[in-house]
């Protein structure tokens, strides 16, 4: 949970996009030399190069396939079957269909795009010092405390004030969870308004975060809090110290996110220089 909280701060603070894996199914130079003259198989006179096996293996690894799907024999059979089906498609005249030709052309463009991405990432490695600086920045933004608030979201200030009165006035005070389930407009209503553990800088509306941090455990906001979502009544359930994971546990993920930010900027530059009609 604490790892997720810090990653949320990283995402919010530097505008990171979700990390996208780009898999390179490349052979090492020694392997390529050794297998250059030895095909993986020969199907009806067509030699299938060893690199086809790399493509299948990498694709299956990306999908977290079970070990039995990664054996040499399993992969070889897949390549052979693909060749047999391709030959049969050609024999039946299916290869010249306009839809298939368009799909092949588009897939070619996607593969070329992936090659550009991989080339860009190789040429723009992320320095560990920059990763550490981003970690320290996010750690400072996260602070030292995390909060577990509940809230009731309403359309008007008048409704919110009425809810606060039911929660704090009279001999028989209403239960927060009950009112949340009955009146809250938020998706957390079924859960009694529970928002889970949060830190103030994790994509919370600033007005909400500001009021949340003023409350003690068990305390209810004395007045409604307005955000762009509506009017909130907040109750603080728990407060605890935030224990952020060490840098070594996060540096790979942070580096990947920083790399994706660089990539997003690169693509934006390509779009800016292109004529799109």
N, C-alpha and C positions, 0 to 999 in steps of 0.2 A: 504494500500500500504506500509506504513512504517513498519507494522508488518511483511509483506512478505519480506521486505528488511532485517530485522534483522534475520529472520529465514534462509534466504539465507546465511548470514554470518555464522550462527551457523553450517549450513550444510557444508559450505566450510571449516570452521576452524577445525572441529573435525571429518570430514569425515562421517557424519551421513547418514544412509540409511533411506528411507521413513519409517515412523512408521507403523507397522503392528499390527492390533488389534487382540488379542487372547481372545475370549470370553469363560468364564467358566460358564457352565449351571449347577451350583451346588445349591442344597437346603441348607438352614440353618439347623443346628442340630435340632432345635425345630420343624421346619416344617417337616423334614424327619421323626422324631419320631412320630409326630401326624398322618402322612399319610401312615406310613409303612404298616399298615394292611388294608388299604382302597385303592383298585385299582382305577385308573382313569375311567376305563370301563372294561367290560368283553365281548369279541367278540368270539362267537362260543366256549365258554369255556376257552378262553385264557385271562388271567388277564393282563391288561396293567398298569404298575406302574405309579405313579404320576410323576416321574422324566421325563418320555417321554414328558410331557407337558412343562417342563422346557427347554428341548432341542428345541422344536418348538418355544417357546416364545423367547428364546435368539437368535435363528436364524433370526426370524422376526425383532427383535429389531436391530440386526446388519445391516439389510437391510432397516432400517427406514420405516418399514411398518406402515400403518395408524392405528389409535386407534382401529377401528372395527376389525382389524385382530389380535389384542392382547387380545380380550375378552376370558374368560374361555371357553365359549361355542364354539367359533370359533376354538380355539386350540384343544379342546376335539374332535371336529368333524374331524379335520385334523389327529389326532392320530388314531382315529377309522378307517378312510378311508385308512390310510397307512397299518393298520393291515389287513383290508379286502383284499386289493390288494396283500399283501404279502401272505396271505393264498391262494388266487386264483393262484398266481404264483407257489406256491408249489404244488397245486392240478394239475396244468397243466404240472408239471415236468420241469418248467423253472429254478428252483433254482439250478439245477445241471449243468447248462450250463457252459462251461469253461470260457467264457468271463465274465459272471456275477460273478463267483467264484473269478476270478482274480480281478474284480472291488471291491468286498467285502474285499478281502485280502489287497488290496492297501489302501482302506479307513480305514481299521483297523490300518495300519501303520501310516497313517496321523493323526489319533486320538491319537495314542500312542505318536507321535511326539509332538502334541499339549500339551499333558499332561506333557511331559518333559519340554517344554517351560514354561508352567505355573508354574511348580515346581521350575525351575531356577529363574524366575522372583520373586517368593515369597521369595526365599532364598537370593536374591541379590537386596534388596531395594536400591533406590537411596537416599542418604542423601541430605536434603534441602540445607545444606551448600555447597555441591558440585554443586548443581544446580545453586545457587547464584554465585559461582565462575565462572561457565561457562557463565552465563548471563553477568557478568562484563567483562569477556574476550571478548565476542562477541561485547559488547557495545563499548569497547575500540577500537576493530578492525574496527567497523563501522565508527568511527569518528563522526564529527558533521555536515557534509554537504552531501547532495545528489544532483545528477546531472541528467539532461535529455539531453543526446546527440543524434545526428543523425549521420549516417555515410554512406559512399558509399564504397562498397567493390569491389576491382578490382584485376585482375590477376597479373599485372606488375606495377613496380614503374613508368615506362614511362606513362602508362595510368592514374595513379593517379596524376602525375604531370600535365598532360594535363587537367584533371578535375579541379584541383586547379586553373590553369590559367584561365579557363572559368568562374570560380566563382569569381575571384578577379581582373582580368585584363580587360581592355577595357572599353568603355563607356556603353555598354549594357552587363551587367554581367548576366550570366545564373542563373536561380533559382535552389537552392540546391535540392528541392523536385523533380523537373523535371529531373535533371540529375540522381538522385537516382533511379527513376522509369525506366529510359532508360538504365542505365549502371551498376547499382549495381548488384553484384552476390549474395547478401545476401537475405534471406527470407523477410527482412524488406523493400525491394525495393518498393513493392506496397503501402507501408505506408510512402513513401518519406524518408526512412532510419531511421525513428524514433525508438529509442531503449527503450523509456520509462524512468521512474525514476530509477536511479541506484546509488549504492555506490561503491567506488573503489575496495573493497575487496569482492564483490559478484560474484565470479567466472568469472570476467573479465580477459582477457589476460593482464598481467602486463604492457606490452608495450602500450597497448591501454589506460589502466587506468592512467598510468603516464602522457601521453599526454593530456588526457581528463581533468585532474585536473588543468592543466596549462591554460586552455582556459577560457576566460570571456564569459558571456552570449552574444550570437550573433556572436562570433568570430569563424573563420574557421582555422583549422590547417595549418600552413605555409608550411609544408612539409608532404609527405606521411608517414604513420605509418605502419611498417611491423609487422605482427603477424603470427602465424602458419596458419591462415586462408587466408592470402593474404595481399594486400596493402589497407589501409584505408585512406579515407579523412573524417575528423571529423568536425562537427559543433556543438557548444554548444548552445542549445536552452534556457535552464533555469537552474538556480542554487538556492537552498534554504537550510535553516537550517534543519537538521534532528532531528525530535522529536521521540525518541525511546519510545515505550510503557513501562509502569512500570513493575517491576519484577513479581508482583502478576498476571498480565494478561498473562504472558508467561511461568510461572514456570511449569505448568502441561505439556505443549508441550515440553519444554526443557527436563524435567525429562523423558518423554516418549522416546524422541530421544536418550538420554543417555543410557536408558535401552536397547534400540534396538542395540546400539553400543556394549554393554556388551554381548548381545545375539549373535551378529554376530561373536564376538571373540570366544565365547564358541563353536559355530558351527564349526568355523575354527579349533579349537583345536581338536574337535571330528574327523574332516576330516584328520587332520595331524596324528592322532593316529590310523587311520583305514587303512586297506589294501584294496584298490580299484583297481580292475583289468579291 
